[in-house]
Amino acid sequence: MTLPFAGSTHQDRAFVATALHARYGGPAQDPVREPIRQLLDDQAAQEARTLGLALRLAYTLCAGTIELLREFGLTQAGGYGCAQGAIGEQFVCWGNGCSAA
C-alpha cells in the first residue's frame, strides 16, 4: 500500500490492509496474509477483520449511499443479531436463535 499517511507505521498499514482484505471478501486464513501476521498481534488482526466485515455489511445494506446507511441499525442479543431499517422492519439476521425473517 502506498497511501500517503504521514507518520503511519508498518503496523498501521498492515491493519488497513487486513481490513480491506476482509472488506473485499478475503478469507480469514488466506495464505496471502501470512507476511502481515508478523506485524499485527491476534487482537489487532481480529479488530481489523471485524472492521472490514462491518464495512462489507454496511455497503451490502445501503449500496454505498450514506443517507440510507444512516437509517439502519444493528442489534445483538442472545447469540443472534438483526439489521433494522428506519421503520423497524427486520430484514437481515444471523446467529443462533434468530427468529426474524
JORASUL-V361990 format. One record per residue. RES is the residue in one small letter. SS is DSSP state (@ for helix, = for strand, . for the rest). PSI is psi in whole degrees, 0 to 359 (none if undefined). D_FIRST is the distance of its C-alpha to the first C-alpha in whole Angstrom. Layout:
RES_SS_PSI_D_FIRST / RES_SS_PSI_D_FIRST
This chain:
m_._132_0 / t_._32_4 / l_._142_6 / p_._66_9 / f_._102_10 / a_._128_13 / g_._5_14 / s_._147_12 / t_._173_12 / h_@_324_10 / q_@_320_12 / d_@_315_11 / r_@_324_7 / a_@_322_9 / f_@_311_11 / v_@_317_9 / a_@_320_8 / t_@_318_11 / a_@_315_13 / l_@_324_11 / h_@_314_12 / a_@_319_15 / r_@_320_15 / y_._22_15 / g_._10_18 / g_._135_16 / p_._155_19 / a_._323_19 / q_._31_20 / d_._128_18 / p_@_337_18 / v_@_340_14 / r_@_355_14 / e_@_312_16 / p_@_330_14 / i_@_333_12 / r_@_336_16 / q_._341_17 / l_._337_14 / l_._137_16 / d_._171_20 / d_@_319_21 / q_@_314_22 / a_@_320_18 / a_@_319_17 / q_@_320_20 / e_@_319_19 / a_@_317_16 / r_@_319_17 / t_@_317_20 / l_@_313_18 / g_@_318_16 / l_@_324_20 / a_@_320_21 / l_@_319_19 / r_@_316_20 / l_@_315_23 / a_@_316_23 / y_@_322_22 / t_@_320_25 / l_@_326_27 / c_@_2_27 / a_._34_25 / g_._9_23 / t_._110_26 / i_@_321_26 / e_@_319_30 / l_@_319_30 / l_@_323_28 / r_._339_30 / e_._355_33 / f_._152_32 / g_=_152_32 / l_=_140_31 / t_=_152_34 / q_=_130_34 / a_=_142_38 / g_._30_39 / g_._8_37 / y_=_166_36 / g_=_159_34 / c_=_146_34 / a_=_139_33 / q_=_145_35 / g_._184_36 / a_._328_37 / i_._13_41 / g_._0_40 / e_._137_40 / q_=_130_38 / f_=_353_36 / v_=_127_33 / c_=_154_34 / w_=_157_33 / g_=_182_34 / n_._139_38 / g_._15_41 / c_._124_39 / s_._353_42 / a_._157_41 / a_._none_40
